[in-house]
């Protein structure tokens, strides 16, 4: 009982510590610092924003779990100076997607250079709930442009698969060998048509599309004879594989 009480008190004190030690920006003697909690020893650390102008620095409010700030000449994410961004026109599009007069930026997977290169800020839109987006000319998955995708006809299937009027795409990868009209998404990794099975955009040699199904988290699979690991044919279904994935 005492051990339980002691653990509870420790948890409460630790929670109060985290609550009282919020990360973010603060000014100190004419300098801007970014405060953050060191995950290794849970101490509060401070990083100087060397390029920040304290006189014009303001926090950019957002509905994301990230810290953003700007001065007259720069935009900052946490302790990083974001390159290429115009602070006067910088605004949120949707989620982690932002834009200014010059370009579009995805703040989720970058530290300093967050550009979605060639994206048009005037016509850029996001498929809500997914990391797919498009402008008047192109389609994008996260930071990457899809090769020759038709923006007008593009449809999001889920967070991993999309298609236009001619091709299916796994993220930014186009499946040139997939038979479009008979295509069927199997899992977050597998797709098949009337003749073949593909792992992402790679052919799964020897897989029977009529009996193929995905197993586990979707990166393993089997047909009526063989088991598959990614695009690799691992041979006849073993007893261990059968016990793991095929026995109810």
WOKALIN-V753486 format. One line per field, one symbol per residue. phi: phi as a letter, one per 40 degrees, with the letter a starting at -180 (. if undefined). Layout:
# WOKALIN-V753486
phi=???
This chain:
# WOKALIN-V753486
phi=.cccccccccccccccccccbccibacafgbbbbcaccccbfbcbbbccccccccbcbcccacbcbbbaabcbbbbbfcccccgccccbcaccafccbabcbabbbccbabbbbcccgccccbcbbcdgbcbaabcbbbbbfcbcccfccccbcbccacbbaabcbbcbbfccccccccccbcaccacbbaabcbbbbbfbbcccgccccbcacbgchcbaabcbbbbbfccccgdccccccccbbcc
